[in-house]
Structure formats: structure tokens, C-alpha cells
């Protein structure tokens, strides 16, 4: 169980990771002023290794990385996901490509 301070961007990323099967469950706790997110990580049953091998931050405050709909990256040849912040909200790179929307590439998860 991991507990992190909440923000709208972190909530959106948590929802995407849950939908894609990278985390087991999550809970938004709004009892404090800022709120927290409690995340239960997912592990492989046989090897006891975490499902998330690496989260690589791409766009940083000092250097933002943007990509058009045609230039959105494929992570590990389709085995990982890219999380993209678009004008239609935060979504995976595959969803953004399907909807023909570009945006800021936040991170890669694999």
C-alpha cells in the first residue's frame, strides 16, 4: 500500500494505471485539505515481482515534451503505455492516437 498526496493529475494517472492493469486498487481520501491517494500495488503471483517495472518521466518542468497525433511514441513496441495530457484530458498514447489528438507526453510505464 502506497499513500501519496492527491492532485487532479495524479488522480487521472492513477485511474489510467488501474484501467490498464498496472495497480490492484486505489482509494481517494479527501479527509485532509489536500487529500491523499492510497494505491495497492500489483505483483506477479509466481515470481512475486511488481507489475510496474519502470515509470519514466518524459516531460519535465524545465523541458516539456509535446507530440502530435502522428508522432506519439510506442513504448516497448506496444508492451508498455505512454500517458499523455491532451486537451480532452489525460489518456494513454493509444487512445490519443485513436482519437487523433496530440499533447504533452507525461511518462512511460512498463
C-alpha positions in Angstrom: 0.0 0.0 0.0 1.4 3.4 -1.1 0.0 6.7 0.1 0.7 9.9 -1.9 -0.6 13.5 -1.8 -3.5 14.0 -4.2 -3.8 16.3 -7.2 -6.1 16.1 -10.2 -3.3 15.0 -12.5 -2.2 12.2 -10.0 -5.9 11.0 -9.8 -6.1 10.8 -13.6 -2.8 8.9 -13.8 -4.0 6.5 -11.1 -7.2 5.8 -12.9 -5.3 5.0 -16.1 -2.9 2.7 -14.3 -5.9 0.8 -12.8 -7.7 0.5 -16.1 -4.6 -0.8 -17.8 -4.0 -3.4 -15.0 -0.8 -2.0 -13.5 -2.2 -1.5 -10.0 -4.6 -3.7 -7.9 -6.8 -1.0 -6.4 -6.9 2.7 -5.3 -8.9 4.9 -3.0 -9.2 8.7 -2.9 -9.2 10.0 0.7 -10.4 13.6 0.9 -10.4 13.9 4.7 -7.4 16.4 4.8 -7.2 19.7 3.0 -5.2 18.4 0.0 -6.3 14.7 0.2 -4.4 11.6 -0.4 -4.4 8.6 -2.8 -4.0 5.1 -1.4 -2.7 2.7 -4.0 -2.4 -1.1 -3.7 0.4 -2.2 -6.0 0.0 -5.3 -8.1 2.5 -8.2 -8.1 3.1 -11.2 -10.3 1.8 -14.3 -8.4 4.5 -16.7 -9.5 7.6 -14.5 -9.4 6.5 -12.0 -6.7 7.8 -9.2 -8.9 5.9 -5.9 -9.2 3.9 -5.5 -12.4 5.3 -2.0 -12.9 8.9 -2.4 -13.9 9.6 1.2 -14.5 7.9 4.6 -14.7 10.0 7.0 -16.8 9.1 10.7 -16.6 9.4 12.3 -20.0 8.0 15.9 -19.8 9.7 17.8 -17.0 9.0 21.4 -15.7 12.3 22.6 -17.3 11.7 20.9 -20.7 8.2 20.0 -21.8 7.9 17.3 -24.5 4.9 17.5 -26.9 3.9 15.2 -29.6 1.4 15.4 -32.4 -1.1 12.6 -33.1 1.1 11.0 -35.7 4.3 11.2 -33.6 3.0 9.7 -30.3 5.5 7.1 -29.1 5.1 3.3 -28.8 6.6 2.0 -25.5 8.5 -1.3 -25.7 6.8 -2.0 -29.1 3.3 -1.9 -27.6 4.0 -3.7 -24.3 4.1 -0.5 -22.2 2.0 2.6 -22.2 2.6 6.3 -22.7 0.5 8.7 -20.6 -0.4 11.8 -22.5 -2.1 15.0 -21.3 -4.3 16.3 -24.1 -7.0 19.0 -24.5 -9.5 16.2 -23.9 -7.9 15.1 -20.6 -5.2 12.6 -19.6 -5.2 9.4 -21.6 -2.9 6.7 -22.9 -1.0 7.2 -26.1 -3.1 4.5 -27.9 -6.3 6.4 -27.0 -4.8 9.7 -28.2 -3.7 8.1 -31.5 -7.2 6.6 -32.0 -8.9 9.9 -31.3 -6.3 11.7 -33.5 -5.2 14.1 -30.6 -1.7 15.2 -29.7 -0.5 16.5 -26.4 2.2 16.6 -23.7 3.9 13.2 -23.1 4.0 12.8 -19.3 5.6 9.4 -18.8 6.1 5.9 -20.0 5.0 2.9 -17.9 6.3 -0.6 -18.5 
